[in-house]
Structures are given as structure tokens and as C-alpha cells.
Amino acid sequence: MTDQFWLEETKLEHPIAVIRIGGRFGSEGAQKFRDFCVNLRIENYQHLVVDMTDVAFIASIGAGTLMIMTQVFTRINGTLQLVNLSEPVLRVVNLLNLDRFLMIKSSEKEALESVKVTK
């Protein structure tokens, strides 16, 4: 696991995108993530599943960016769902009470199934 934030597309099947992110989700990562999400919206993607298996750390700016991007997708009747959160990341999310606002699923399969139901 690297400290530098990274992001990779794993599946783009309109209107659903699945990505993996990893490293430290701080200010640099938040900016990259936001820019990527904005580009997905420009390309009319409605649902985003974010696999966070390799996220080693999340700063408040990273958590805030997840909230903002969740609102962006929700406004267009879409979803932003987080899967495979590590224990340290889940602790931060719970500590900030973000689990009340973020869609957290246990697996990519569960997230994709919930999207299919709401299409």
C-alpha cells in the first residue's frame, strides 16, 4: 500500500462507474477525486461505486469531498456508494457521523445490485 493517492477506473458501463482509490486521501487526493467525479458527471454517469480497499488514511478534506460528491450524484437521482472501507477509514467515517449520510456497502456486488433495483 502506497502513501500517494491513486485512482483507477475498473468498470465503466453507462450509467454506472466503478473505481478503486488508494493511498492517503488528503487534500491532493480530494482534488483528484473531485475532478474525476466532475468528469463522470460531464459524461452523464449517474452512479459511482468507489472501492476503498487500499485507502490507508482519510483526512477531513477527503471525507468532506465524499460528502460533496454524494450530494452531486444525489441531485441527479444517482448514487455514490463506498465499498470495502478499511477499519481505520471506517472509524473516521463513524467518528464524524458520516455513516448517516454516505452509502456504505459491504461489497461491489451489493452496491451494483442496489443500483439495478433503483434504475
HELIX and SHEET records of a PDB file:
HELIX    1   1 SER A   27  ILE A   42  1                                  16    
HELIX    2   2 SER A   60  ARG A   75  1                                  16    
HELIX    3   3 GLU A   87  LEU A   95  1                                   9    
HELIX    4   4 LEU A   98  ARG A  100  5                                   3    
HELIX    5   5 GLU A  108  THR A  118  1                                  11    
SHEET    1   A 5 TRP A   6  GLU A  13  0                                        
SHEET    2   A 5 ILE A  16  PHE A  25 -1                                        
SHEET    3   A 5 HIS A  47  ILE A  58  1                                        
SHEET    4   A 5 THR A  79  VAL A  83  1                                        
SHEET    5   A 5 MET A 103  LYS A 105  1                                        
END                                                                             
